[in-house]
């Protein structure tokens, strides 16, 4: 006879005769496991929640782009004034990096993408 131990999901035969189900030809008890699979569950968090997380865009200095190129791209990406972009470009130049934008993750991704259009090096940090 067969029984199921539901807590362990183990099926086993209790027969002792080789003619009983679950025994091999030598009369040994045969035990096998049954594994059940379930599809992975989608995380509870919604994509909208993730894109609303506060984040910041960091721009790194390089020896390739001119100040004018960086300033122009900063104005385009962040919609700041030319004077603000110039101050940010100077901070990047002197410190090696600077936070050039802070806001929702989705907007930070847009800003980073625009800066990277001319191969500027950026990083997004999520708070």
C-alpha positions in Angstrom: 0.0 0.0 0.0 1.1 3.6 -0.7 1.0 6.5 1.7 1.8 10.2 1.4 3.5 12.1 4.1 2.2 15.5 3.1 4.6 17.6 5.2 7.6 16.1 3.4 6.0 15.2 0.1 7.6 11.7 0.3 5.8 8.7 -1.2 6.8 5.4 0.2 5.7 1.8 -0.1 5.3 -0.2 3.1 5.2 -3.6 1.4 7.9 -6.1 2.2 7.3 -8.5 -0.6 8.9 -8.2 -4.0 5.5 -8.5 -5.5 4.2 -5.4 -3.5 4.1 -2.1 -5.3 7.1 0.1 -4.4 9.5 -2.8 -3.9 12.2 -3.7 -6.3 12.9 -7.3 -7.4 15.0 -8.0 -4.3 12.2 -7.0 -2.0 13.8 -3.7 -0.9 11.6 -0.8 -0.1 11.8 1.9 -2.8 11.3 5.5 -1.7 11.1 8.4 -4.1 10.5 12.1 -3.8 7.9 14.1 -5.7 8.9 17.7 -6.3 6.3 20.2 -7.2 7.1 23.5 -8.9 5.3 26.7 -8.9 5.9 29.7 -11.2 7.9 32.6 -9.7 5.7 35.2 -8.1 6.0 38.8 -9.3 7.4 41.0 -6.6 4.8 43.1 -4.7 6.5 46.4 -5.7 5.1 48.1 -8.7 7.4 49.6 -11.4 5.8 53.0 -10.7 7.0 52.9 -7.1 10.5 52.1 -8.2 10.6 55.0 -10.7 9.4 57.4 -7.9 12.4 56.7 -5.6 14.6 59.7 -5.0 17.9 59.4 -7.0 20.7 61.6 -8.3 22.8 61.8 -11.4 26.6 62.0 -11.0 28.7 63.3 -13.9 32.4 62.3 -14.0 35.2 64.4 -15.4 37.0 63.4 -18.6 39.8 64.8 -20.8 37.7 64.4 -24.0 34.9 66.9 -23.8 35.3 70.7 -23.8 33.6 72.9 -21.3 31.2 74.2 -24.0 30.1 70.7 -24.9 29.5 69.8 -21.3 27.6 73.0 -20.5 25.4 72.6 -23.6 24.6 69.0 -22.7 23.9 69.9 -19.1 21.4 72.6 -20.2 19.7 70.2 -22.6 19.5 67.4 -20.0 18.7 69.2 -16.8 16.9 72.3 -18.2 19.1 74.5 -16.0 20.5 77.9 -17.0 23.8 78.2 -18.8 25.3 79.8 -15.6 24.2 76.9 -13.5 25.5 74.4 -16.1 28.9 76.3 -16.1 29.1 76.1 -12.3 28.4 72.3 -12.5 30.9 71.8 -15.2 33.5 73.6 -13.1 32.7 71.4 -10.1 33.1 68.3 -12.2 36.4 69.6 -13.6 37.9 70.5 -10.2 36.5 67.6 -8.0 36.4 64.9 -10.7 32.7 64.4 -10.3 29.5 66.2 -9.2 25.8 65.6 -8.6 24.3 67.4 -11.6 20.7 66.4 -11.0 18.5 65.0 -8.2 14.9 63.8 -8.5 12.7 60.8 -9.3 14.5 57.8 -10.8 12.7 58.0 -14.1 13.7 61.6 -14.6 17.3 60.8 -13.5 17.4 58.1 -16.2 16.3 60.6 -18.8 19.0 63.1 -17.7 21.7 60.5 -17.7 20.7 59.3 -21.2 20.9 62.8 -22.6 24.3 63.4 -21.0 25.5 60.0 -22.4 24.4 61.0 -25.9 27.8 62.6 -26.3 29.6 59.9 -24.4 29.8 61.7 -21.0 30.3 59.3 -18.1 27.4 59.3 -15.6 26.2 57.2 -12.7 22.7 57.1 -11.1 22.6 56.6 -7.3 19.3 55.7 -5.7 18.7 57.0 -2.2 
